Amino acid sequence: MRRLIVPALISALLASPALAATCGNTSAGFDTWKQAFSSEAKRAGVRKAGLQALAAAQYARRTISADRNQKSFKYSLEKFMQIRGSATIVAQGRKRKARNPDFYAALERQYGVPAGVLIAIHGMETAFGSYMGDSQVVSAIVTLTYDCRRSDFFRPHALGALKLVDQGAITPATLGAKHGELGHTQFLPGNALQYGRDWDGDGRVDFYNMGDALASTANYLRQKGWNPGKGYQPGEPNYRVLKEWNAASVYQQSLAIMGRQIDG
């Protein structure tokens, strides 16, 4: 009798949503995984629009290819800055600051983050909004959550993306980077949900609006420990906070250098 019961119990457990949401390294199990992840999303508070976006998400092959072939962070600092066009970012960044000094001054008054840092991030991430990506944010971030390589890291961002859909901040068709980052400064969706700020006061946080995006970026850095009025060069109090934006050392170093050059 016990030999009959145990296999039945195992089959029942394997069929439960909590255990069925297992990661995969190919597209083969993606649809099954989405069905199971839908139960998790419901428990996390995702509503109808977000669940529909999850159901419609497609396996993002270009995202997986990009995730497997990241090279730029392995370059030397000099090579990295050359590839990212640091000289152009600094030159254009100084002009942007000069054209709109009151905007950047207001951001610094409210969040304590100087213009040079925000402008350097804006330039590094999207060339000042000129290219914000060509991948569907929801599909990209859901695919990365399904993929076994960094599933746990991307899970809160997948839930964040679905909640942003619920809020009307993005749609299933919203485009961003191949890893699901969105807007002018390429926020991961979970961070966008948590740190987003409505700078222009229109009642919604729009990461494709420069004011909202830069205010959200400044708020993120402040919440991560930015100390207003303190320096951000190596050895200074705010240098470590730059790493909160991007963990790569060459990125952190580049922001410090370009921010100082923009701020003069």
Beta strands, then each sheet from edge to edge (+ up, - down):
strand 1: 135-136
strand 2: 175-176
sheet 1: 1+ 2-
end
